[in-house]
Amino acid sequence: SARVSDVLLTLVDKLGFFENFLEECLPCEEMFFVASANELDKISDPMRNRFLTVELPGYSPREKEEILRRFVLPRLLDESNIGPRQLILEDEAVQTLIREYALEPGVRDLEQYLQAIVGDYVLAHDGQSISAKRIYTVEDLRRLFGPGRRIVPHSAALPGTVSSGCYVQGQPRIFEVQASIVRGIGEYKVLGPFT
């Protein structure tokens, strides 16, 4: 809201803040402000101009694969008392999982997919000794999670409407978006999809 924004601007500008309940002006000269945001375009320009913006990119597919193999999967297997040679993900299945299912920049959704795979292994061996070897393939991923999603890159040479596409339930879907070139940084901004 505008009131919260005004208070934050006052604090960030270190002008002091008058607290109505205490009827005191709280000093701000010694304060150092750090903020984080997922969507910069939702922050007002006056507020954004008072901060140094540091953008942190998401993990690359290679980094996600390393995190999966070295940390997430071994931890989940250990928590479930499953040996590393009992549940194996084929290389192609790992790459498909990262490329078509776990599309978030972080690894939270990747961990959730792996939890489902470990859960599937445990359910398949319910009441039996969990010592059987099971190799999960791309077909197993499709059985568990349905068709994957792939993002088709789009580009705009000039401002206006451009075609884009994505895969939904295994079928390509083409749609139009309006784009505007952002001069000087080699990028464009998507203004909105049209249905």
C-alpha positions as a printed Julia matrix, in Angstrom:
195×3 Matrix{Float64}:
  0.0     0.0     0.0
  1.02    3.65   -0.37
  1.34    4.15    3.42
  3.79    1.25    3.8
  5.76    2.46    0.81
  6.0     5.97    2.31
  7.27    4.59    5.63
  9.86    2.43    3.88
 11.1     5.36    1.79
 11.46    7.44    4.96
 13.46    4.68    6.64
 15.68    4.03    3.63
 16.39    7.76    3.24
 17.51    7.72    6.91
 15.37   10.75    7.74
 14.19    9.21   10.97
 10.81    7.69   11.65
  8.19    9.16   13.95
  6.46    6.39   15.91
  2.96    7.58   16.85
  2.44    5.14   19.74
  5.72    6.01   21.47
  5.53    9.61   20.29
  9.23    9.45   19.53
 11.36    9.95   16.46
 13.42    6.83   15.91
 16.87    7.53   14.41
 17.86    5.69   11.24
 21.37    7.03   10.57
 23.14    3.85   11.72
 20.88    1.44    9.81
 21.95   -0.57    6.78
 19.14   -1.93    4.61
 19.12   -5.18    2.64
 16.03   -6.25    0.69
 15.12   -9.14   -1.57
 12.42   -9.57   -4.18
 11.3   -12.17   -6.67
  9.77   -9.68   -9.12
 11.57   -6.35   -9.52
  8.89   -4.86  -11.75
  6.46   -4.82   -8.81
  8.74   -2.49   -6.8
  8.21    1.23   -7.32
 10.93    3.16   -9.15
 11.63    5.5    -6.19
 12.22    2.49   -3.94
 14.29    0.6    -6.52
 16.5     3.66   -7.11
 17.59    3.58   -3.47
 19.05    0.08   -3.68
 21.88   -1.56   -5.57
 20.3    -4.41   -7.54
 22.14   -7.7    -7.64
 20.41  -10.33   -9.78
 21.12  -13.96   -8.92
 20.54  -16.42  -11.76
 18.96  -19.81  -11.19
 20.9   -23.05  -11.39
 22.01  -24.27  -14.8
 20.89  -27.78  -15.87
 24.43  -29.06  -15.2
 24.42  -27.58  -11.68
 21.0   -29.1   -11.0
 22.29  -32.49  -12.1
 25.26  -32.23   -9.73
 23.0   -31.18   -6.84
 20.66  -34.09   -7.61
 23.45  -36.69   -7.76
 25.66  -35.46   -4.93
 23.2   -34.14   -2.37
 19.45  -34.49   -2.85
 19.09  -38.09   -4.03
 21.66  -39.54   -1.59
 19.95  -37.74    1.33
 16.48  -38.98    0.32
 17.75  -42.54   -0.12
 19.49  -42.43    3.25
 16.33  -41.1     4.97
 14.36  -44.0     3.46
 17.0   -46.66    4.26
 17.52  -47.39    0.57
 21.02  -48.14   -0.66
 22.51  -46.13   -3.53
 22.65  -49.27   -5.69
 19.02  -50.17   -5.07
 17.33  -47.14   -6.69
 19.09  -45.86   -9.79
 18.06  -43.09  -12.19
 19.23  -43.56  -15.77
 21.25  -40.64  -17.11
 18.56  -39.9   -19.69
 15.91  -39.93  -16.95
 17.93  -37.43  -14.89
 18.28  -35.09  -17.85
 14.58  -35.43  -18.74
 13.6   -34.75  -15.13
 15.63  -31.53  -15.17
 14.73  -30.47  -18.72
 10.99  -31.27  -18.75
  9.73  -31.44  -15.16
 11.85  -29.48  -12.65
 11.71  -26.15  -14.48
 11.95  -23.79  -11.49
 15.24  -21.87  -11.17
 15.92  -23.46   -7.76
 15.91  -27.11   -6.73
 12.8   -27.27   -4.54
 10.62  -28.79   -7.28
 13.46  -31.16   -8.23
 13.5   -32.45   -4.66
  9.72  -32.93   -4.72
  9.96  -35.03   -7.9
 12.73  -37.12   -6.34
 10.62  -37.64   -3.2
  7.84  -38.99   -5.43
 10.28  -41.38   -7.14
 11.6   -42.64   -3.78
  8.0   -43.0    -2.58
  7.13  -45.02   -5.68
 10.08  -47.33   -5.01
  9.05  -47.82   -1.37
  5.4   -48.51   -2.32
  6.46  -51.05   -4.92
  8.35  -52.95   -2.2
  5.79  -52.52    0.59
  5.92  -55.46    2.96
  8.97  -56.89    1.21
 12.63  -56.39    1.79
 13.73  -53.1     0.26
 16.79  -54.6    -1.33
 15.65  -55.09   -4.9
 17.43  -53.07   -7.56
 15.22  -50.74   -9.6
 16.36  -48.56  -12.48
 14.08  -45.63  -13.24
 13.82  -44.67  -16.92
 12.17  -41.85  -18.86
  9.1   -44.1   -19.26
  8.88  -44.35  -15.46
  8.91  -40.55  -15.23
  6.06  -40.35  -17.75
  4.12  -42.98  -15.76
  4.59  -41.08  -12.5
  4.29  -37.48  -13.66
  2.58  -37.53  -17.04
  3.94  -35.81  -20.14
  6.78  -33.38  -19.57
  6.76  -29.68  -20.25
  9.26  -28.03  -22.52
  9.7   -24.33  -23.07
 10.21  -23.26  -26.66
 12.3   -20.1   -26.82
 10.89  -17.13  -28.66
 12.53  -14.01  -30.0
 11.62  -10.59  -31.25
 13.62   -8.59  -33.77
 11.19   -5.66  -33.7
  8.57   -4.46  -31.22
  5.14   -5.93  -31.8
  3.53   -9.33  -31.69
  5.68  -12.45  -31.76
  4.84  -16.12  -31.83
  5.83  -18.33  -28.94
  5.05  -21.85  -27.89
  5.21  -24.46  -25.2
  4.31  -28.11  -24.79
  1.16  -28.81  -22.76
  0.41  -32.46  -22.03
  2.79  -33.49  -24.79
  1.1   -31.3   -27.44
  2.64  -28.1   -28.82
  0.62  -24.96  -28.16
  1.45  -21.79  -30.1
  0.39  -18.41  -28.75
  1.07  -14.75  -29.45
  2.78  -12.33  -27.08
  3.41   -8.63  -27.41
  7.05   -7.65  -27.05
  8.93   -4.4   -26.6
 12.67   -4.01  -27.2
 14.71   -2.7   -24.25
 17.41   -0.63  -25.88
 21.03   -1.03  -24.89
 20.94   -4.34  -23.04
 20.21   -6.79  -25.84
 16.94   -8.0   -24.38
 13.24   -7.58  -24.88
 10.34   -7.4   -22.46
  7.21   -9.51  -22.91
  4.2    -7.3   -22.24
  1.51   -9.96  -22.12
  0.09  -13.07  -23.75
 -2.96  -12.88  -25.95
 -5.48  -15.71  -26.05
